[in-house]
Amino acid sequence: MSRWLIVLSLVALAACKGSLADHEKNARAALDARDWTGARNISEQALVGVTSGDDAAMAWRLEQIRLDALANDKQGQEVIVTLARLGANQSYAPQITPALYRSLADKLKTAGDVDGAIDVLVAGDKKFPQEHEQFVKDIEGLKKGNLDPAQVERLKSLGYL
C-alpha cells in the first residue's frame, strides 16, 4: 500500500511541475503580448502555495514575470513591496540586485510611472548603499525626461537634487 502512495505522490509532484511550466509559458506569452494584468494573474496563481524549494528556478522566473508585469503596468509601489518580500527570502535574495532595481525603474519610467521609477531607485539606493553613485546617476537621468514640479521637489527633499 505504501508503495502506491509513493508512486501517487511522485506522479502528483510531476504534474505540479508540469503545471508550473505551463503557467510560466502562459505568463510569458501574456507578458510578450503586453497583457500586464494577465501575466500578473497567471504568475500569482502559479505561485500560490509554491515555496521556493519546490522548484526555485521556476518560482523565480514566475516572480520575474510578475515583477515585469507590475512595472509595465505602472505599479511602482507593488514593485517595491515585492522586491522587499523577495529580498527577505534566502532563496531569492541573491537575485535581488542593483541591476534588477534599475531595470524595473526603467520599465516604470518607460510605462509612464516616473514617480514609481523614483521610488524604486530610492529603494535600491537604500538597499545597496555601495551603489549610491550609480543610483544617483540613474535618478539624475530621470531629470532628462520631463519631471513635473512635484517630482523635482520630491527629489530635492530626498537629497537627490
N, C-alpha and C positions, 0 to 999 in steps of 0.2 A: 504493500500500500504506500509506504513512504517513497518508494522508487517513483511511483506515478506522481506524487506531489512534487518531487524534484523536477521531473520532466515537464509537468504543467507550469511550474514556476519558471523554468528556462524558456519555454515557449512564450509565456506571458511577457517575460523580460525582452525577448527578441522582438515581439510585437510592439512593445512600447518604444524600443529604439528605432524600429522602422517607422513608427508613428512620429517620433521626434524628427526623423529625417524628412518625412513628408511635410511636417509642419514647417521645417526650415525652408524646404523648397518652395512651399506655398507663400511663406512670409517674404522670401527673397523675390519671388515673382511679383508680389504686391508692391514691394519696395521699388523694384525696377519699373513698374507701371505707374509709379508716383501715387499709389494708393496708400498714403501715410496711415490712415486710420485702419485700413485692412491689415497692413503689415504689423502694426502695433497690436491689434487684436489677436491675430494669429500667433504672434510671438508670446503674448501674455497667456493665451490659452494653453500653449505648448509647455510653458514654464510652470504652470500651476502644479504643485506637488512634486516638481522635479528638483532634486538637490544637485548641487554642482558635482557631487561624487557619482551620480548616476551616469552621466556622460558629460564630463566637464567641458570638453571641446564643443560638443553640440549645444550645450546650455549657453556657453559663452557666445557662440555665433548667433543664437537667438536673442541674447541680450544686446549684442551689437546691432542687429537688425532693428530691435525695439528702440535703441538709442538714436539710430539714424532716422527712423520714422518720427520720433519725438522732435528731433532738431529740425527736420524738414517741415514739420507741422507747427513750427513756432512755439514749442512747448519748453522754453528755456528753464523755467523753474523745475519742471519734472525731470529734465536732463540732469540738473544739479542734484536733485534728490536721488535719482537712480545712480549717479556716479558715486555719491556718498555711500549708498547701500552696497554697491558692488565693491567699493574700496574697503569696506569693513569685512568682506568675505575673503578669507585667506586664499581660496581657490582663484578668485578673480583679481585680487589686489595687484599682482604683478602686471596685469594687462591695463590697469588704470594708470596711464602715463601722461606726462605733459602734452605729448603729441595728440593723444586722444582728446584732451580738453580743447586744444587748438583746432582740431579737425571739426569737432562738434560746434565750436563757436563760429567757425567759418560757415558751416551749414546753416546755423541760425541766422547769421548775417545775410547770407545769400537768400534765405527764405523771407527776409524782411523783419526779423526779430532782433534788431540791434540791441535792445535792452537785454534780451536773453543772452546774446553774444557777450555783452559786457559782463553780465553776471557769471557766465561760465568761465571767462578769462580771469575774473577776480577770484573765483573759487579755486581755479587752477593755480593762481599765484599764491594763494594761502596754503594750498596743499603741498606745493612744490616751491618753497622759498628759494631753493638753489637755482631755480629757473626764472627768478624775478626779472632780470633784464630782458629776457625773451618775451615774457608776458607783457611787460611794459611796452616793448616794440609792437606786439600784436594789438594792444589797446590803442597805441598811437596810430596804428594802421587803420583803426576804425574812424579816426578823425578825417581820413581822406574821403570817407563817404560823407553823406550829408547828415551830420548829427543835429538833432533839434536842440534848442537851448536847454531844455530839461536834462538831456543826456550829457551835454557839456558840463552843466552844473553838478550833476551826479558824479562824473569823473573827477571834477575838481574836488568835490567833498571827500572822495575816496583817496585823494592824493595822487591821482594819475595825470592830472593836467596842471 
